[in-house]
Amino acid sequence: MSADDDFGAWAAVATPRLLRTARLLAADAHEGEDLLQDVLERVFLRWARVEDPSAYAHRSLVHAATSRWRSRSRRREVAWGAAPEPADPGRSGSAGAVEDRDEALAVLRRLPARQRAVLVLRYLEDLPEQEVADLLGIGLSTVKSHSARALTTLRTSTPTAATPDATTGSARTSCKDGAR
């Protein structure tokens, strides 16, 4: 098997996981696809010298996403078209799942880049804290603090089904007919 075939076989297996990571790091599906394309090109060009292609690809994704965040903060983007109409909240099925995913991505977008990267690598890629620290080039305690701050932000940003009752301290849920 040639190096091209080896790379093709590895890429076919690794692409779905890398694409999910890239989309979450970029907080946008199309940006994530572009990011992954750049990283796959980088891996291919260095294929003969790379010992662990998956680790190299993950590290490259994080570095490329960070570079994009930095460059994007220096330039302003202008929308050329109208925003799509929001989905009808009364619809069920996959429309609800899409709305939930879009809401989750919107909350992720509000996080600072490093906190988002820590959450994606730690909880969605299921990497140990030390590996996340190594990938991002930060200390283990920084990974822990970024994770804690990001999770706090997520908890306060998302609506909850139950709110604490001020008089009893217990959780109160609302019902359509007004009964408890």
N, C-alpha and C positions, 0 to 999 in steps of 0.2 A: 504494500500500500504506500502511496506517495504521501508527502507532507500535506498536499492539498486535500487528499482524501481523509487523512487523519483529522485535519482541521474541520472539514465538512461534517464528519461523523460527530466530533465533539460539539460543534456549533448546533447541530440538529437536536442534540440532547440538552444542551445548556441554555439555548435561546429562550424557552418559555419562562424559566426561573429568572434569568437575567432581564428579560423584558418586563416582568412584573416589578422587579427591583428598580429598573430604570424609570418606569412610569411613576412609581411612588416617590423616588428621589426628585424627579422633575416636577411632580404634582400635576402632570398633564400628559395625556396619552401620546399625543403627537411629538411633544418635546422628548418624551421617554424613548420613543422609537428612533428619533434622530440621535439621541445620546447613545443608545445601544449600537446603532449602525457605526458610529464613530469608534466605539470601543471594540467592536468585532473587527473592524479594519486594523486597529492598533494591535490586537492580539494576532491577527493573521500575519502582519508584517514582522512580528517578533516570534512567530510560532516555533522556530527551531531553537530559540534560546530560552523559552518559557518552560519552567519545570512544572508548575502547577497552574494550568490555564484558568481554572475556575477562580482561584484566589487572585490571580493577576487581573482577570476580567472584573471581579468585584471591586478590587482596589482602583482599577482604571475608571469604573463607573462613578465611584465616589469622587475621585479627583476631577473627572470631567464635569460632573454635576456642580462641584464647588467652583470650578473655573467659570461655568456658565452663570452661576449665581452672582459671582463677583463682577463679571462683565455686564450682566444685565442691570446691575444696580447703577451702572454708569450711563446707561442709555435709556431713553424713554421709548415706550412702545405705544403705538396708536392703533386703535381698532379700525379696521376698514369696513366692516359689515355690521349689521344689526345683530344683537345677541339673540340666540334662539329663544323661542317661547318656552316658558316653564311647563313641565309636564302637568297634566291634570291630576290633582291630588286624589280625586275620587276613583281613579283607575287602579286596578289591582294587577297582580301578576308581576311580570318582569319590570313594569314601569316603576313600581315601588322599590324594587331592588336597585334600579338605576338611580332613583332619587336618593336612596340611602348612600350609595357609593359616591354620588356627586357631592352630597353633604359631607361625607367623610373626607373626600379630597379637598373640599373647600376649607375645612378645619385644618387639615394638614398644610395647606398653602399658607395659612396665617402663622404657622410656626416659623421661627428662625431656621435658616438652612441647616445648621449643625444639629439642632434638636430634631428636625425632621429626619436627617440622615441617621441619627442614633436610633430613633424609633423604628425606622424601616429596617435597619440592619439587625437590631436587637430583637424585635418582636415579630416582624414579618419574615425576615430571613432566618430567624432563630439562631443567631450567632451568639457565642458567649461574650460576656462583657469585655474580656481581655482582647479577643479578636476584633471587636468593634473598635476598641481603643487603638490597636495596631493599625487597622485599616484607615482610621481617620487621623492618625498621628497625634493623638491626644492621650492624656493620662486616664487611668481607670476611674479615678474619683470624678474626673470631668464627665466621663460617660454616664456615671451614676447620677450626677447632678443634672446633666442635660435631660436624662431620661425622666427624672422626678419632676423637673419643671415642665417638660412637654406633656407628661401625663396629667399634671395639675391643670395645665391650660386646656387640654382636651376635655377633662371632666367639667370644667367651668364653662366651656364653649358649647357643649352639647346639652340639649334639653333632656330633662329626666322625667320619667313617668310619675314618680312620687316626690312630693315635697314635704319637708318636715312641718308638722303642725306646731305652732309656737306655744300653744297651751299645754299639750300633752307630751310633746317631744317625739311622738310617733309619726310614722309616715302616713300621709293621707293621699288616697288616689281618687280621681274623679270618675264618676259614672254618668252615663247619659241621662238616666232617670232621676238623678239626684240622690239616690240611696247610697249609703256607705257600706 
